[in-house]
Amino acid sequence: MFRLSLDTETYKFQPGLLAPKMVCLSWYDESGRSGLIDRVTGVRFARAVLEDSDVMIITQNGSYDLGVLAAEDITLLPLIFAAIEAGRIRSIDIRQRLIDIAQGTFKFYVDKNGKTIKTHFSLQQMVLRYFDTHLEKKDTWRLRYHELDGVPIHKWPAAAVSYPLADAKWTLYVFDAQERLCDGPIPTENDQM
């Protein structure tokens, strides 16, 4: 099955609004292609990959991104649930929790230097854990995409473009690292989705 990661950037979420307005969608696929597209094109793209039974969709905190997509277009909801039922949507944070439970490292793990680290399931920590690479999350566009809503992507600052593209890429990289670690299916993973 062809693997493709996707990620949405949105307005800020807040109490009572856990699926805020989408600004853009980024994606990265196993052949190394990537893209950053606006809300309207992103919803069409999501529909196409949800309808394609040969595509596995990889996410980080997938319930958020899927909720955002469904809030943008409610007709995506049956496609989302069908893809989950078919085992075609994976979320690396859920996978990591299952891996850590199996390895007894759900609360703490030992890093490559022998240091005990409190376990978190953010993309930032998983990239550090698997690749010894720090993803900057402070002072980035992460919480400011609402400022770019309606601005054509080709007019965005370079940092606003590179941030979501990197997140999509690293999401697929972490998934692949998890696959190498597990060497096979993770029991109950689809049920957890």
N, C-alpha and C positions, 0 to 999 in steps of 0.2 A: 504494500500500500504506500502511496506517495505521501510523504510527510511535509506539512506546511504549518508554520507557527503564525499566529496572528495576535495582535494587541490593539486595544483602542486607547485613545487619549480623549479625555472628556473635560467638561466643566467639573468643578469640585463637587464631591458628594457631600451630603449633609444629612442630619436626622430627617427622616421621612422622604429622602431622595437618594436612594442607594443605587439607582441606575440613571445618572445624570445625562444630559445631552452630550452626544458624541461629537467630537470635532474632526477626528481623523482615524484611520485604521492603517497600521503597518503590518507587513507580512515578510516572511523569509521562508524559502523552501529548500529542500534537501539538495537541489542542484546549485544553490548559492545565489539564486535570483532573489531580489527583494523589492519592496515598493512601499511608498507612503502615499495614501490617497485620501481625498476629502470624504466627508460624511456620506453624501449621496452615492458616490462611486464605491465607497467602503461597504455600504449596505448591499449594493448589487454584487460586489465581490464576495461578500459573506454568503449571500444566497447561492451563488455559483458553487462555492466550495462545499457548502452544506448539502447541495443536491448531488454532488459528485461522489458516488459510492467508492471510488478509488482513492479518495483523499482522506488522510488522517489529520485532524486539526489538533495542533499542540498549543496549549495556552499556559500562562502563569496566572493563577487566580481566575480561572476560566469562568466561574459563576458570575463574576463581575462583568467581564467582557461579553458573555452571552446575554446577561441581563440588559446591558447597554444596547446591544444589537436588537433584542426583542422590544425594548422600549422605543427604539427608532422605527421599527417595522414589526408590528405584532404578528404579521403573517410568517415571520421567521420562526416563531415559537414551535410549531409542529415539526419544522425541519430540524431545529436544535434537538428536540426530544428524540426524534427518529435517529439522528446521528449518534446521540448518547446511547440509545438502545442498541444500535448496531456496533458499538464499541469504537466509534471513529473520532471521539473527542477525548483528549487526555489533558490533564492539568498537572504541571510538574510539581506544584506545591502539595497536591494530594498524593502524588506518587512518592514524594520525598517523605511525607508522614508515614506512609505504609512501609517504605524501606527502613526508616528509623525505628519504627515499632518492631519490625522483624529483627533488626540488628541490636536492639536494646539501647538505641541512642536517641530516643524520642525527646529527652529533656536536655541532654548534653552529648557532645561528641568530642573526640580527640582529633585535633588537626594534624597536619603533616609534620609540625614541629613538636608534637607531643603535648600541646597545650589543650586543656579542657575548655570547651566553648559552649555557651548556652545555645541551644538549637533554636533557630528561627526558620521560617519557610519563605523568606523574601527571595526575589530573584538575586538581589545583591549578595545575600549570604550564600546562596547555592552556587553562584559563579565563583565566589571566593573559595568555597569549600572544594569544588571540583577542579577549578582552573587556576587557583591562587592569583586571581585577578580582581582588583577592586573596581566596582562600578560606582561612579559618583552619582549620588541621588540628591545631595544638598546643593542648593544654588544652581539648580537646573530648571528646565522648562516644565518639569514633572507636574507641578500644580498650577501652571499658568496657561494652559492651552486654550482656555476660554478667551484669552486676549487675541487669539489668532482665528477665532471662528469667523468665517466669511472672507478671510484673506486668502488669496490663491497660494497654494503651497510653494510655488516657485518664488514667491516674495517673502517667504519666511526666513528668519535668521538661520544660519547654518546649524547652530546648536539645537534649534527647535526641530530641525529635520533629522539630525544625527541621533538624537536621544531615542525616539521611538523605533528607528531602524535598528539601533543597537539592542534594544530590549527584545525585539522580535528575533534577532539573530541569536542572542544568548539563550533565549528560551528553547530554541531548537537544539543548541549545543548542550544544554543541561539535560534535555530529554535523551539525547544520544549517550551522554555519560551515564545516565541512570540505566539505560538499556544495557550498556557494557557491564555495569556493576551487577545487574540482576541476571543477565544471561537467560532471559526468557520472560514470560508473562508474570505479572504481579497478581497473585490471587486476590480476588474481590475488587480489583481496581475499577472495573466497569460499574460494579454495584456502588462503589463510593462516589463515582461521578453522579 
